[in-house]
Amino acid sequence: MTESQKSDDTAAPEAAPVPSVPSPAAFAKAKPGPVAPVAPAAPAVTASVVPVNLEEAKKWGRVEGDGHVFLTLDGEEHPVGQYPGVSADEALAYFARKFEDIVAQIALHEQRVSSHANAADVRKASAHLRAQLAELNMVGDIRGAEARLDALDAAVTEAEAEQKAAHEKARAEELAKREAIVAEAESIAEQDPQRTQWKTSGARMNELFDDWKASQKSGLRLGRSAEDALWKRFRAARTQFDRHRRAYFSQLDTANAAAKAAKEQLIAEAEALQTSTDWGYAAGEYRRLMDEWKAAPRANRKDDDALWNRFRAAQNVFFEARQAANAAIDREFSSNLKVKEALLAEAQQLLPITDVAAAKRALQSIRDRWEDAGKVPRADMGRIEVGLRKVEDAIQHAEHENWRRTDPEIQARTDSALSQLESSIAALRDDLTRAENSGNAREAAKAREALEAREAWLDTLRRSASELG
């Protein structure tokens, strides 16, 4: 059985009888020319089963003898095979159908090119179809089919160029995307560790890593060298970020431990003072401890809050005890307050001061009784003391004014100043008269101005002298 017979076995059911094939010598006598492949016999095939355009097929082939079929190509006939035991149309239809199968596949691949199928796959299929046409074991417009394959190859070439351009564009976009991921990762890694928001930056670094993995899964490859270089940069940025984060938190732990130790010491001192009844000394010590607490470094928020609560609790024990003691003292001194308020009212009756000596004697009596009255509650102490001090200041002021008015030295200086001013005024009046008589307006204005100033001084000095008298 020939190769043509093997490839065409599927054209007829297995139960169909296969007639004997004539010898090459007998076939050569019937038709000069090369020996055509012999096709297996098949049962009769109606035109309704094989939808072949016989009129078109007859343009390119003919049947003679016992089902021998010939193809006309470029003006020459080529034997394509034999289909014995059927009519000439059926034999021709069989080989024409093989051609139309090729044409249908060409049309299919033309559609695939239009649908942007993989150009390499279409080119491979085109080469396979072209090889089938070259076997010349079918009937049809071989050259027309080859021309369509040429056009298909040209379209594939154009599609390959477009696909290559699209691939290069996608590759450039993917490269830019990876570059952006790496650049942002490097930017995060290069932050000042003391200013880095570690939670936010860490979450963003994880997102960038997820973006990197998603880009790798997209299937688009950047080339080994480019991908390796970018991955090394990205990995280095993540490593640097992790190293900075570990160092920062290690340093933070050390600083936190030191801060806790310093504040633990302050707490120990505060707790040792909380039962003291030396109120003044202990209060001063608590002020010192508070200043040192403010100057001490902060621990982490949780630890610092817990330490502060302990420190404040120790303070509260002391200050609450002091407040209770002061409250007891205030209750004890409340009766003294009533006495001093009455004495203050008595002292305020001395105002305004008219008789300094009598006022001083009355104030001394009030002072003696004031001291005998004892302490008052702390909350009222300032108010009571300030009230009495105002009366004392008023008496001192009145005494000073009285002394100033009766001082002989001050009186003598005042009389001398009055005499000098009066003499100066008399001289200026003479100067003014001479200037006015001579018509010297400038000298007259100058003398008048000086005269008015000295007369004002004289008036002030006379009032002062009157007060002293």
C-alpha positions as CSV (number, residue, x, y, z in Angstrom):
1,M,0.0,0.0,0.0
2,T,1.4,3.4,-1.0
3,E,1.7,6.5,1.3
4,S,-1.3,8.0,-0.4
5,Q,-3.3,4.8,0.3
6,K,-2.3,5.0,4.0
7,S,-3.3,8.6,4.4
8,D,-6.6,8.2,2.6
9,D,-7.8,5.1,4.5
10,T,-10.1,7.3,6.5
11,A,-12.0,8.3,3.4
12,A,-14.0,5.1,3.4
13,P,-15.5,2.8,6.1
14,E,-13.5,-0.2,7.1
15,A,-16.1,-2.6,5.8
16,A,-15.8,-1.3,2.2
17,P,-14.2,-3.7,-0.2
18,V,-10.9,-2.5,-1.6
19,P,-10.4,-3.4,-5.3
20,S,-7.1,-4.6,-6.7
21,V,-4.7,-1.9,-7.8
22,P,-3.3,-2.2,-11.4
23,S,0.4,-2.8,-11.8
24,P,2.6,0.2,-12.7
25,A,3.2,-1.3,-16.1
26,A,-0.5,-1.5,-16.9
27,F,-1.1,2.0,-15.6
28,A,1.7,3.3,-17.7
29,K,0.1,1.8,-20.9
30,A,-3.2,3.5,-20.1
31,K,-1.7,7.0,-19.5
32,P,1.9,8.1,-20.2
33,G,3.4,10.1,-17.4
34,P,4.4,9.6,-13.8
35,V,2.7,7.0,-11.7
36,A,0.0,8.6,-9.5
37,P,-0.7,7.4,-6.0
38,V,-3.5,5.0,-5.7
39,A,-6.4,5.9,-3.4
40,P,-8.4,3.1,-1.7
41,A,-11.8,2.3,-3.0
42,A,-14.9,3.5,-1.1
43,P,-18.6,3.0,-1.3
44,A,-20.5,5.4,-3.5
45,V,-20.5,9.0,-2.1
46,T,-23.4,11.2,-3.1
47,A,-23.0,14.9,-3.9
48,S,-25.2,15.7,-0.8
49,V,-22.6,14.1,1.5
50,V,-19.6,15.8,-0.2
51,P,-20.4,19.5,-0.6
52,V,-17.9,20.1,-3.4
53,N,-18.1,22.6,-6.2
54,L,-17.5,20.1,-9.1
55,E,-17.7,22.8,-11.7
56,E,-14.8,24.6,-10.0
57,A,-13.0,21.3,-9.4
58,K,-13.2,20.4,-13.1
59,K,-11.3,23.5,-14.0
60,W,-8.3,22.1,-12.2
61,G,-8.6,18.3,-12.6
62,R,-10.0,15.4,-14.6
63,V,-10.7,11.7,-14.1
64,E,-10.0,8.9,-16.5
65,G,-9.7,5.2,-16.5
66,D,-10.5,3.3,-13.4
67,G,-10.8,6.4,-11.1
68,H,-7.5,7.9,-11.9
69,V,-7.5,11.6,-11.1
70,F,-5.1,14.2,-12.5
71,L,-4.4,17.8,-11.4
72,T,-3.7,20.6,-13.9
73,L,-1.0,22.9,-12.5
74,D,0.8,25.6,-14.5
75,G,-0.4,23.9,-17.8
76,E,0.9,20.5,-16.8
77,E,-1.0,17.5,-15.5
78,H,0.0,15.7,-12.3
79,P,-1.5,12.4,-11.1
80,V,-2.9,12.9,-7.6
81,G,-4.4,9.4,-7.0
82,Q,-7.0,6.8,-7.8
83,Y,-10.5,6.2,-6.5
84,P,-11.7,3.1,-8.2
85,G,-15.2,1.7,-8.2
86,V,-17.0,5.1,-8.1
87,S,-18.2,7.6,-10.7
88,A,-15.8,10.1,-12.2
89,D,-17.6,13.0,-10.3
90,E,-17.3,11.1,-7.0
91,A,-13.6,10.4,-7.6
92,L,-13.0,14.0,-8.5
93,A,-15.0,15.2,-5.5
94,Y,-13.0,13.1,-3.2
95,F,-9.7,14.8,-4.2
96,A,-11.4,18.2,-4.5
97,R,-12.6,17.9,-0.9
98,K,-9.1,17.5,0.3
99,F,-8.2,20.8,-1.4
100,E,-11.3,22.5,0.1
101,D,-10.2,21.3,3.5
102,I,-6.9,23.1,3.0
103,V,-8.8,26.2,1.9
104,A,-11.1,26.1,4.9
105,Q,-8.0,25.9,7.2
106,I,-6.5,28.8,5.4
107,A,-9.7,30.8,6.0
108,L,-9.6,29.8,9.6
109,H,-6.1,31.1,10.1
110,E,-6.9,34.3,8.2
111,Q,-9.6,34.8,10.9
112,R,-7.1,34.0,13.6
113,V,-4.7,36.7,12.4
114,S,-7.6,39.2,12.4
115,S,-8.4,38.1,15.9
116,H,-4.8,38.8,17.0
117,A,-3.9,35.1,17.6
118,N,-0.3,34.2,18.3
119,A,1.6,35.0,15.1
120,A,4.1,32.3,15.6
121,D,1.4,29.6,15.8
122,V,-0.3,30.9,12.7
123,R,3.0,31.0,10.8
124,K,3.7,27.4,11.8
125,A,0.3,26.3,10.6
126,S,0.8,28.2,7.3
127,A,4.0,26.3,6.7
128,H,2.3,23.0,7.4
129,L,-0.5,23.9,4.9
130,R,2.0,24.9,2.3
131,A,3.8,21.6,2.7
132,Q,0.4,19.8,2.1
133,L,-0.2,21.8,-1.0
134,A,3.2,20.9,-2.3
135,E,2.4,17.2,-2.1
136,L,-0.1,17.7,-5.1
137,N,-2.4,15.0,-3.9
138,M,-5.6,17.1,-4.3
139,V,-7.5,19.0,-6.9
140,G,-8.1,22.7,-6.8
141,D,-6.5,26.1,-7.4
142,I,-3.2,25.3,-5.8
143,R,-1.6,28.5,-6.9
144,G,-4.5,30.5,-5.6
145,A,-4.3,28.8,-2.3
146,E,-0.5,29.4,-2.2
147,A,-1.2,33.1,-3.0
148,R,-3.6,33.2,0.0
149,L,-0.9,31.6,2.1
150,D,1.6,34.3,0.9
151,A,-0.9,36.9,1.9
152,L,-1.4,35.1,5.2
153,D,2.4,35.0,5.8
154,A,2.5,38.8,5.0
155,A,-0.3,39.4,7.5
156,V,1.5,37.2,10.0
157,T,4.7,39.3,9.5
158,E,2.7,42.5,10.1
159,A,1.0,40.9,13.1
160,E,4.3,39.8,14.4
161,A,5.6,43.3,14.2
162,E,2.5,44.7,15.9
163,Q,2.7,42.0,18.6
164,K,6.4,42.7,19.0
165,A,5.7,46.4,19.4
166,A,2.9,45.7,21.8
167,H,5.2,43.3,23.7
168,E,7.9,45.9,23.9
169,K,5.5,48.5,25.1
170,A,4.1,46.2,27.7
171,R,7.6,45.2,28.7
172,A,8.6,48.9,29.0
173,E,5.5,49.5,31.1
174,E,6.3,46.5,33.3
175,L,9.9,47.7,33.6
176,A,8.7,51.1,34.7
177,K,6.3,49.6,37.2
178,R,9.1,47.5,38.7
179,E,11.4,50.5,38.7
180,A,8.7,52.5,40.6
181,I,8.3,49.7,43.1
182,V,12.1,49.5,43.7
183,A,12.5,53.3,43.8
184,E,9.8,53.7,46.4
185,A,11.3,50.8,48.5
186,E,14.7,52.5,48.3
187,S,13.1,55.8,49.4
188,I,11.5,54.1,52.4
189,A,14.7,52.3,53.3
190,E,16.7,55.6,53.1
191,Q,14.5,57.4,55.7
192,D,16.0,58.8,58.9
193,P,15.3,56.0,61.4
194,Q,14.6,58.6,64.1
195,R,11.8,60.1,62.0
196,T,10.4,57.0,60.3
197,Q,6.8,56.0,61.0
198,W,7.6,52.3,61.3
199,K,4.1,50.9,61.3
200,T,3.1,52.9,58.2
201,S,6.4,52.3,56.4
202,G,6.4,48.6,57.2
203,A,2.9,48.2,55.9
204,R,3.8,50.0,52.7
205,M,7.0,47.9,52.2
206,N,4.8,44.7,52.5
207,E,2.4,46.2,49.9
208,L,5.3,46.8,47.6
209,F,6.5,43.2,48.0
210,D,3.0,42.0,47.1
211,D,3.0,44.2,44.1
212,W,6.4,42.7,43.1
213,K,5.0,39.2,43.4
214,A,1.9,40.1,41.4
215,S,4.1,41.5,38.6
216,Q,6.1,38.3,38.5
217,K,2.9,36.3,38.2
218,S,1.7,38.4,35.3
219,G,3.8,36.2,32.9
220,L,5.6,39.1,31.3
221,R,9.3,38.7,31.5
222,L,11.8,41.6,31.5
223,G,14.9,39.6,30.7
224,R,17.0,37.8,33.2
225,S,19.6,40.5,33.6
226,A,17.0,43.3,34.1
227,E,14.9,41.2,36.5
228,D,18.0,40.2,38.5
229,A,19.3,43.7,38.8
230,L,15.9,45.1,39.9
231,W,15.4,42.2,42.4
232,K,18.8,42.8,43.9
233,R,18.0,46.5,44.5
234,F,14.6,45.7,45.9
235,R,16.0,43.0,48.2
236,A,18.7,45.3,49.3
237,A,16.2,48.0,50.1
238,R,14.1,45.6,52.2
239,T,17.2,44.3,54.0
240,Q,18.3,47.9,54.8
241,F,14.8,48.8,56.0
242,D,14.7,45.7,58.3
243,R,18.2,46.4,59.6
244,H,17.3,50.0,60.4
245,R,14.1,48.9,62.1
246,R,15.8,46.3,64.3
247,A,18.5,48.8,65.2
248,Y,16.0,51.5,66.0
249,F,13.9,49.3,68.3
250,S,16.9,47.8,69.9
251,Q,18.1,51.3,70.7
252,L,14.6,52.2,71.8
253,D,14.5,49.2,74.2
254,T,17.8,50.3,75.7
255,A,16.6,53.9,76.1
256,N,13.4,52.6,77.5
257,A,15.2,50.5,80.1
258,A,17.3,53.4,81.1
259,A,14.3,55.7,81.4
260,K,12.5,53.1,83.5
261,A,15.4,52.6,85.8
262,A,15.8,56.4,86.4
263,K,12.1,56.8,87.1
264,E,12.0,53.7,89.3
265,Q,14.6,55.5,91.5
266,L,12.5,58.6,91.7
267,I,9.5,56.5,92.6
268,A,11.5,54.8,95.4
269,E,12.4,58.2,96.8
270,A,8.8,59.4,96.5
271,E,7.5,56.4,98.3
272,A,10.0,56.8,101.1
273,L,8.8,60.3,101.7
274,Q,5.0,59.6,101.6
275,T,4.7,59.0,105.4
276,S,6.8,62.0,106.4
277,T,5.2,64.5,108.8
278,D,8.0,67.1,108.2
279,W,5.6,68.9,105.9
280,G,8.0,71.7,104.7
281,Y,11.0,69.5,104.1
282,A,9.0,66.7,102.4
283,A,7.1,69.2,100.2
284,G,10.4,70.7,99.0
285,E,11.7,67.2,98.2
286,Y,8.6,66.4,96.2
287,R,9.1,69.6,94.2
288,R,12.7,68.5,93.5
289,L,11.6,65.0,92.5
290,M,9.0,66.4,90.2
291,D,11.6,68.6,88.5
292,E,13.8,65.6,88.0
293,W,10.9,63.5,86.7
294,K,10.2,66.2,84.0
295,A,13.8,66.2,83.0
296,A,14.1,62.4,82.8
297,P,13.8,60.7,79.4
298,R,10.4,59.2,78.6
299,A,9.9,55.4,78.4
300,N,7.4,53.9,76.0
301,R,3.9,55.1,76.6
302,K,2.6,52.1,78.4
303,D,5.5,51.8,80.8
304,D,5.7,55.6,81.3
305,D,2.0,55.8,82.2
306,A,2.3,53.0,84.7
307,L,5.4,54.6,86.3
308,W,3.7,58.0,86.5
309,N,0.7,56.5,88.2
310,R,3.0,55.0,90.9
311,F,4.9,58.3,91.3
312,R,1.7,60.3,91.6
313,A,0.2,57.8,94.0
314,A,3.2,58.3,96.4
315,Q,2.7,62.1,96.1
316,N,-1.0,61.8,96.8
317,V,-0.4,59.9,100.0
318,F,1.8,62.7,101.4
319,F,-0.2,65.6,100.2
320,E,-3.5,64.1,101.3
321,A,-2.0,63.6,104.8
322,R,-0.6,67.1,104.8
323,Q,-4.0,68.5,103.8
324,A,-5.7,66.5,106.5
325,A,-3.2,67.9,109.1
326,N,-3.7,71.4,107.8
327,A,-7.5,71.0,108.0
328,A,-7.2,70.0,111.6
329,I,-5.0,73.0,112.3
330,D,-7.5,75.3,110.5
331,R,-10.3,74.0,112.6
332,E,-8.3,74.7,115.7
333,F,-7.4,78.2,114.5
334,S,-10.9,79.2,113.4
335,S,-11.6,80.9,116.7
336,N,-8.4,83.0,116.4
337,L,-9.6,84.1,113.0
338,K,-12.7,85.7,114.5
339,V,-10.5,87.7,117.0
340,K,-8.2,89.0,114.3
341,E,-11.1,89.9,112.0
342,A,-12.4,92.1,114.9
343,L,-9.0,93.6,115.5
344,L,-8.7,94.3,111.7
345,A,-12.0,96.1,111.8
346,E,-10.9,98.2,114.8
347,A,-7.7,99.1,113.0
348,Q,-9.5,100.2,109.8
349,Q,-11.6,102.6,111.9
350,L,-8.4,104.7,112.3
351,L,-8.5,105.7,108.6
352,P,-8.1,108.3,107.4
353,I,-5.3,109.4,109.8
354,T,-5.9,112.8,111.4
355,D,-3.9,112.4,114.6
356,V,-0.7,110.5,113.9
357,A,0.3,110.1,117.5
358,A,-3.1,108.8,118.6
359,A,-3.2,106.5,115.6
360,K,0.2,105.0,116.5
361,R,-0.8,104.4,120.1
362,A,-4.0,102.7,119.0
363,L,-2.2,100.6,116.4
364,Q,0.3,99.4,119.0
365,S,-2.5,98.2,121.3
366,I,-4.0,96.4,118.3
367,R,-0.7,94.7,117.5
368,D,-0.3,93.5,121.0
369,R,-3.7,91.9,121.0
370,W,-3.0,90.6,117.4
371,E,0.0,88.6,118.6
372,D,-1.9,87.3,121.6
373,A,-4.7,86.0,119.4
374,G,-2.4,83.4,117.8
375,K,-2.4,81.7,114.3
376,V,-5.3,81.7,111.9
377,P,-6.2,79.1,109.2
378,R,-3.8,79.1,106.3
379,A,-6.4,80.1,103.7
380,D,-7.2,83.3,105.7
381,M,-3.7,84.2,106.8
382,G,-2.8,86.3,103.7
383,R,-6.1,88.3,103.7
384,I,-5.8,89.2,107.4
385,E,-2.2,90.2,107.3
386,V,-2.6,92.3,104.2
387,G,-5.5,94.2,105.8
388,L,-3.5,95.1,108.9
389,R,-0.5,96.1,106.8
390,K,-2.5,98.6,104.8
391,V,-3.4,100.4,108.1
392,E,0.2,100.4,109.2
393,D,1.3,101.8,105.8
394,A,-1.3,104.6,106.1
395,I,0.0,105.6,109.6
396,Q,3.6,105.6,108.3
397,H,2.7,107.7,105.3
398,A,0.9,110.2,107.5
399,E,3.9,110.4,109.9
400,H,6.3,111.0,107.0
401,E,4.1,113.8,105.6
402,N,3.9,115.4,109.0
403,W,7.7,115.3,109.4
404,R,8.2,116.8,105.9
405,R,6.0,119.8,106.6
406,T,7.7,120.6,109.9
407,D,11.4,120.1,108.8
408,P,13.2,123.5,109.3
409,E,15.8,122.7,106.7
410,I,13.2,122.0,104.0
411,Q,11.4,125.2,105.0
412,A,14.7,127.3,104.6
413,R,15.4,125.8,101.2
414,T,11.9,126.6,100.1
415,D,12.2,130.2,101.2
416,S,15.5,130.7,99.4
417,A,14.1,129.2,96.2
418,L,11.1,131.6,96.5
419,S,13.4,134.7,96.8
420,Q,15.5,133.6,93.9
421,L,12.5,133.1,91.6
422,E,10.9,136.4,92.6
423,S,14.2,138.2,91.8
424,S,14.5,136.4,88.5
425,I,10.9,137.3,87.6
426,A,11.5,141.0,88.4
427,A,14.5,141.1,86.1
428,L,12.6,139.3,83.3
429,R,9.8,141.9,83.6
430,D,12.4,144.7,83.1
431,D,13.9,142.8,80.1
432,L,10.4,142.4,78.6
433,T,9.6,146.2,79.0
434,R,12.9,147.2,77.4
435,A,12.4,144.9,74.4
436,E,8.8,146.1,73.9
437,N,9.9,149.7,74.1
438,S,12.7,149.2,71.6
439,G,10.4,147.3,69.2
440,N,12.6,144.1,69.4
441,A,9.9,141.5,68.9
442,R,12.3,138.6,69.1
443,E,13.8,139.6,72.4
444,A,10.3,140.4,73.7
445,A,9.0,137.0,72.9
446,K,12.0,135.3,74.4
447,A,11.7,137.4,77.7
448,R,7.9,136.7,77.8
449,E,8.4,132.9,77.4
450,A,11.0,132.8,80.2
451,L,8.8,135.0,82.4
452,E,5.8,132.7,82.1
453,A,7.9,129.6,82.9
454,R,9.3,131.2,86.1
455,E,5.9,132.5,87.2
456,A,4.5,128.9,86.9
457,W,7.4,127.6,89.0
458,L,6.8,130.3,91.6
459,D,3.1,129.3,91.8
460,T,4.0,125.7,92.4
461,L,6.7,126.5,95.0
462,R,4.3,128.8,96.9
463,R,1.7,126.0,97.1
464,S,4.3,123.7,98.4
465,A,5.4,126.2,101.0
466,S,1.8,126.6,102.0
467,E,1.5,122.9,102.6
468,L,4.7,123.0,104.7
469,G,3.4,125.9,106.8
